Amino acid sequence: MRLYTSELVKKYKARTVVNHVSIDVNQGEIVGLLGPNGAGKTTTFYMIVGLIKPNAGKIFLENDQKQVSELTELPVYRRAQLGVGYLAQEASVFRRLSVEDNIRAVLEMTSYSKEYQQERVEALIEEFRLQKVRKSLGIQLSGGERRRTEIARAVAINPAFILLDEPFAGVDPIAVEDIQSIVATLKHKNIGVIITDHNVDETLAITDRTYLLYEGKILKTGTAEELAADPMVRKVYLGQHFELKKSHQLTQEMKNRKGEELQREAREGETAPTGSGETGRDEAAAEKDGQQNG
């Protein structure tokens, strides 16, 4: 499947915040959406999510049979039903529910059997390493634990795509590495990911491609290495002294960590929970964000 936009435009009075922006992401791909404040990245992201309506342009979802559905006028929940999930920057866990009940609450809105729902909860708790906090209330979680719970909940209903808004915000540095690893695993589940974040190093380390927006337009598209090597990108965004941090090393660390997890699961196979491991702001506030942050 492919999620893509065509010539998106957003204006606030006389100001054009997003000026004919076209981007795309395939399943199994991590795509970044970056740019300085006022560049239009936040507004573009929220148009894809469904929180802001474009003045012009369209948003499409193409399935494996090349059949295309237009999403432009659909609300967030309808896009989610079609396989486009969204994880907000703000805490979205139910504060008075336990971790396992947070995940279960999403599954209870589906037609899945109770047996499958419970199997799915157990599988996700294991997969996202939430065993120690499964009975903890949402209000008791650290930033990293909350993010893992939110991503587990987003994955629960097998989306084809997940849109991550500032996934590294509000978490400790050591937890950032954990979130990077988890986002990387989404790729291996054949989930397409779009990330917008102000943490440039952390985002570029895990993206396959990144769109850099500047003054409402796409200035550059490419890999982290291609962006870092571009003189204009350095001039308007990264800075002349920017050094790209070891994305390849990070990727290898993620692979090593995943290998260690698989070995541990093999050793504990007889006692590990069973189940399916498969995965398949209010609009006014968002408009305000778009005006302030672009």
C-alpha positions, 0 to 999 in steps of 0.5 A: 500500500501507498499513502501519498499527497498531491499538491497540498496547499494551505493558506491562513488569510494572505499567508501561504503556509504550505505551497503545493507539497507532494509526498509519499510513503510506502508500507515498510518505509520510514519517512521523515518530515522536517524543517525549521519553524514556520516551514510548513511541516506541522501543517502538512503533517496535520493535513495528512492526519486529517486534523486540518483541511487543505485549501487545495490538493488531495490525499490518497491511499493506494492498496496493493491492487492499485485501487485508490481511495481519496482521504482528503475529506475524511475525518481522523477516525475514518482514516484509522479505519482504512489503516492510517493510524495517528499517534499524537505528541500529547499523552494519549494514554487513559490515565486511570487505566492500566497498561494492559487495559489501555491496549484492550480498550482499543481492541474492544472497539473491533469485531475481534473475538474476546479470545483473540483480543486477549491473545493480542494484548499478551503478545503486545505486552511481550513485544513492547517489553511492558511486562513490568508495568502491565498493571500500572496506571497510565498516570504512573508511567514514565515518558518512555513507558507511556510512549511504548504503551501508546505505540503498542496500542496504535499497532494493536489494530494492525494499521498499514501506516502510523503517523508519529507526531514528535515521538521523541518529545518528553522522553529521557535520552536513554528512552529515546534509543528505545523509541528509535528501536521500536519505530524501526521494528514497525518497518519490519512489520511492514508498517509505513511510518511518517515522523515529524520531530524537532529532534533532527539527529534522532529522526534522521538516524531511523528514516529511509527518506526525509522531506525537508520543507522550507518556506512552505515548499519541499527544499530537498528529499533524500536519505540522511546522508544526502540531506547532510551533504546538501549545502542549501540544507545546511545553510537553512536548517542543519547548520554548517557544523552539523555532523550526521550521527552514525545511522548505520551504527544505530541500525546495527545496534537495533539488529543486535538488540532484536537478535538478543530478544529473539534468543531470549524468547527462544529460551523462554518459549515454553513460558512465554505468552502465546498469541498473535504477533501479527500486525497487518486536537481538536481541529481548532487547536491544530489550526492554531498550531499550524498558524504558529508553527507552520 
